[in-house]
Amino acid sequence: MLHINKIREKKDTYITLLKLKNIDVTDLFDSVIARDNERKATQQQSDDLLAKANQFAKQIGEMYKKGKVSEANLLKEESSLVKEESKVLQTKQIELEKEIQSILVQIPNIPHPSVPQGNSDSDNRTLKEVGKIPNLMKGAKPHWQLTTDYNLIDFELGNKITGAGFPVYIDKGAKLQRALIAYFLDKNTAAGYIEYLPPHLVNEASGFGTGQLPDKEGQMYHATEDNLYLIPTAEVPVTNFFRDVIVKEFPIMCTAYTPCFRREAGSYGKEVRGLNRLHQFDKVEIVQVQLPEKSYATLDLMVSHVASILDELELPYKLLQLCGGDLSFASALTFDFEVYSAGQERWLEVSSVSNFESYQANRLKLRYKDENGKMKLCHTLNGSALALPRIYAALIENNQTAEGIKIPKVLQPYTGFDIIK
């Protein structure tokens, strides 16, 4: 959430930058500034009336001491009217603060000046492409056929017990999934991240803190009786560890494995078939809380870290910078990784690494004291390291041979086998 003082200070710059997200916030900015002006004026009137009431109280006390009872009683009546007027103004001030808040939550984060113009993912900027596209044997298959042939995943069983988008992993298919999770966590902890195992449901305040609410209610599973939400990513509970915290040491580095739940699955076809899009999937997340002046260097390090994992998995990948139209509501700058899925002959997104600057921190009241003791907002960052489904799909498609599905060397200590036959 943007700070009202920053909107006042950088109004024209923010309006220009938010056009990169294809949003015109001129009316929202004008509205929130007008209400804030009214709030300030109301607060000043209220303060003046309270000062007047305090002055009356002193005068009334002195009059009683001097025996001027009738005069004191008259002033007492006047003081009561002033207090009532002050209460009306305080109520108005509270209502104005609510209106200001309701406008601020409609305004997305300001994109970084380097964000390219664009409307959708087709306008994202490719920064580099790493690795060679596999040259598969004749008759190579997409993962939804491989998982059936090798009895790795049962999509129909998941559909039976829950519904579409909830696969059941079996035997070596389950071991491969577990191996990937363990490998990702080990890579992250070796890089200095502290491992956590957070709750898989969060309250409304947590959803608000990271920007899922009130923007993405329709994408989240909601346990209405308890007003709890199934997490769409570990970013939500982990970042909220630090809600209302004053940070004393930087950086804070966290990693967590969780199942993730999203209601978005939707349409049919190759784009969403098999593991390409699920309602429940596993993901390992990295989260950092950093000083503002170090957050973009940290973002670069996080991107390099994710790249190192894909290098070790021997998966060809592309690094993309998201255009304004594809940036999330809360992100200032995001880099995506896509791996090549040879069985489908297409690129699949497997990670987003983002800097939210102070946008989440303002919602979370996540702060630190600078060298002068002044309270300031931290910067928050997160990334997938990595999301499992499409990594799994690309891995088994790219490594299919006439003998079976070969396991990358880096995973073999985790799986206990080097090939699935």
N, C-alpha and C positions, 0 to 999 in steps of 0.2 A: 504494500500500500504506500502510495506517495505521501510525503509530508506536505501539509498545506503551506508551510513557509517556503518550501522548495518550489511549489507551484507558483507562488507569488513571484519569487526571485527569478525563475527561469521559464516563465509562462510561454513566451514565443518560441524558445528553443525546444521545449517539450512538445508543443503543438506540431512543430516541424518534424521532430524525430518520430512521434507517434503516427505520422502519416506513412512511415515505413511499414507499420503494422496495418495500414489501410484503415485507420481510424481517425476521424476528426473529433477532437475533444474540446473544441473551442467553446461550445455551449456548456459542457460539463464544467470546464474551468471557470467560465464566467459565473455560472450558478454557484459553485462552491465558494468562490471568492466573495460573491455578494452575501451569501449566508454567513460567511466568516466575519465580514464587516459588520453585519447586523448583530452577530453574537458578541463581538467586541464592544459595540455600542451599548448593547443590553447589559453586558457585564459591568461596564463603566457606570451606567445608571444605577445598577444594583449596588455597586460598591459605594457610590455617592449616598444612596439612601441609607445604607447600613451605617455609614459614618455619621450621617445626620441623626439616626436613631441612637447611636452611642453617645452623641453629644447631648441629646435630649435626656438620656438616662442620667448623665452627670448633673444636668441642670435640675432634674426632678429630685434627685437626692439632696442637693443643696437647698432647694425650696422647702422640702420636708423638715430639714434641720432648722431652718429659719421660721418654721411655723406657717409658711405660706401654702396651706393645704389646698385651698380652692384653685390657686394658680397652678400648683403641682398637678392636680387632677386634670385640669384643662390640657396641660402639656402632655400628660400621660395619654389622653385620648388622641391627641395629634400624633404622638409617637406610635400608637397602635396602628393608625392609618398608614404611616410611613412603612411600618413593618409588613403590613398586608400588601402594600404596593411592591415592596421588595420581594416578597414571596412570589407574586405574579411574574415579576421579571426573572427570578431564578427558574421558575417553571418554563418560561419561554426560552431561557438560555439552554436548558436541558434538551428541549425539543429541537432547537437549532443545532445542537451538537449531534443529535441523532440524524438529522437531515444531512449534515456535513459528512458524517460517517457513511451514510447510505450512498452518497454520491462518490466518495473516495473509493469505495470498494468496486465501483463500476469502471474505474480507470485502470488500464493495464500498466505494467511496468514500462519504463522508457527504454527503447532499444539502444544498444551501444551504437555510436556513430559509424562503426565499420560494417554494420548490418546492411546487406545488399537489398535493394528494392525488389519486390516480387509479390506475387499473389498466392502461390501454393508451392508444394514440394518440387514441382517441376522447375521452379526458378531458383532453387538452392544452388550455391556455388561449390563445385567440386574443387577441393584444395590439393588432393593427391590420391593416387591409386597405387596400392601396394600388393605385390604377389601376382602369380600367374593364374589365369583361368584354367581349371583342370580340363584335360582332354580325356573325357570318359569313354569307356568301352561302348560298343554298339549295344543298344537296348538298355541303356542306363535309365533308371527310374527316379521319379520324384519321391520325397520322403514318405508320403502317405501310403505309397505302395510298398516301400522298403520296410516300414514299421509293421506292416501286416505280414509280409513274406518272412521276416525274421522274428516275428512275435515279440516286438519291442514295445508297442503301444496299441491299446485297444480303444479306438474312438467310439465304437458302438456300445461297448460296456459302460463307458463314461456317460454316453447319451441315455442309456437305460437307467442308471442309478441317479443321475442328476439332470442332464440335458446336454445339448450341443455346446462344445467349447470347454468340456471338462474331461480331458483324456485320462486314461488309466495306464500307467507305465508298468511293464512286466519284466521280471527276471533281469536279463542283461540290459534291457532298456531302462529299467529302474536304476540299475547300478551305474550306467553311463550318466544318467541324470544326477545321481548323488555324487559321482566323481567330478563332474563339472562344477557343482556347487562347492565341494571341498577345495578343489583347485583354485577357483576364483577367490575364495576366502583366504586361502594360504598366500596367494599372490598379494592380496590387499594388506594383510597383516604384516607380511614381509616388507611392505613399503611404508609401514608406520601407522596404518589404520588400526584402531581398537575395535575388536569384534563385539557386536551386541546381538541379542536375540529379543526383539521388541514384541509387544502385543500386536495381534493382527486386526484388532478393531480399535478405533479411535473415537473420541468424542467430538462434538461440533467445534469446540474451541481449537482443537488440533487441526481439523480440516480447514478452518478459517486461517490459522497461523501460516500454513504453507501455500494458501491460495486455491485449494480445491473448492472451498466454499466461500462465497455463494456462487461460484462460477460453474462447477461441474457436478452438481447434485445428480443429474440424470445419468452420469457415467459410474456412479458409486452405488454399491449395494448398501441399503439402509435398513438396519434393525430398528424399526420404528418404535416398538414398545420401550426399548431402552435408549433410543435416540443415539445409537452408535453406528459407525460406518466401517465396513470392511475396507481395508487399506488398498489403494490402487498401486502403491509402491512403498518400500520401506522408508523412503524420504520423509513421509508424513510423520510417523511416530518418532523417527530418529531426530529429525530437525526440531521437533517439539520437546525433546529432552531439555532443550535450552530456552524454552519459553520463560519469560520473566527472569532471566539470568543475567547477571553482570559478569562478563568474562574477564578473567585476570591473566590467563596465559593463552597464547596463540602459537600455532594453529590448533584447532580441535579437529581431529580426524577420526571418522567413524565408518565402519562397514557393517552390513547386516544382510543376512539371507532371510527372505520371507516368501511365502506364496503371495501373489498379488491378484486382486479381484477387480474386473472391469466389465461393465455391462455393454460395452461398445460393439461386440462381435458382429452382428448384423448380417450382411448380404452373403450370397453364395458365389461360387466361382473360384478360379485359381488364386485370386488375390487373398482369399481368406480361408483356403482349404487346408486341412490338416493342422499343422502347428503354426501356420502363418498368422492366425489371430485367434486368441482364446479368451474365455471369460475368467479362467483361473490359470495362472502360470507362475513359474518360479523365477526369481530374480535376485541377484546380489547387487547391492547398492553401495556406493561410496558417498559420504557427505563430509563437507568441511565448513567450519566457521573460521573466518579469517579477517584480518585487518583490511580496511578498504584499499589502502595503498598497495597491498600485496595480493589482492584477489585475482587480478588478471594473470599474474605470473603463476598463481596457484592453478587457475583454469588450464593454462598450458601444460602444467605438470600432470594434471588429471587426464588430459587428452593423451599425453605421451604414455601414461600408465595403461590406459585402456588399449592403446595401440600395441604395447608390448605383450599383452595377453593374446591378442589376435595373431601376432607374429609367432608366438610359441605354439598356438593351435594350428599354424600353417594354413590359415584361411585367408584367401585374397579379400581385400577390403578397400573401401573408399572412405575418405574423410571429407565431410561436407560442412560448409557453414550455412546455417539456415537463413533464408531470406526473411524479411519482415512479416510477410503474410503467413509464414509457417511457424513463426515463433510462438511459444506458449504465452498465456496471459501474464505469467509472473516472471518470465525470463527476460534478461537484458541481452544475453548473447548465448547461443547454443551451437555446439558442434555435434553432428550425427556421424555414427559409423554404420556403414552398410557392408555386409559380406555377400560374396557371390555364391548363389545356390545353384550348383551345376545341373542338378536333376530338373530344376524348374527353369533354368536359363534366365535367371533374374536376380537383381540385387535386393537384399532384405535388410531393413533397419534392425540393428541389434543393440544400439546404445545411443543415448543422448547425454551430453555433458554440458551443464549450464551454469552460468553465473547469474544469480538473482540480485546481485548488489545488495542494497539495503531494503528491498521491497518486502521480502518475507520478514526480515528483522524488525521492521517497523510494526508489522502485525503481531509479531511474537514478543515485542518489547525486549529484544535481545541486544544488549548494549555492552559497552566497555568505557573506561575512563582514559582519556588521553593524558599526555605528560603534564598537562595543566590542571588535571582533575575534572575536565569537562566531560559530561556524558555524551557519548556518540553511538550511532548504530553500527553493528557489525555487518559484514557481508557474508552471505551463505551461498554455497555451491553444492551441486550434487551430480552424480553420473551413474549410469548402469555399468557394472563391471562384473558380470554382464547379465543381460536378459537371456534366459535359457532357451525358449522354444525355437527361435530362428537360428541360434547357434547350433542347436541340436540338429535341426533340419539340414543346414548347410554341411555340417560335419559328416553326417551319414551319407548324404548325397555325393559330396566331393570325394569321399574315401571308399566308395563302392567299387569292388573289383570282382572278377570271376570267382575268386576264392572266398570272398566275403567282404564285410565292412571292416576296414583297417582302422585301428585306434591310433591317434597321434601319440608320439613318444612321450610327450609331457603328461598325458593322461594315463598312461599304462600303469604307473605305480598306484594310481587311485582306483582303476578298474580291476586290476589283477589279471587282465587278459589283453592281448594285442590285436585280436581280430574277433569279429562276430560272424560265425558261420551259420 
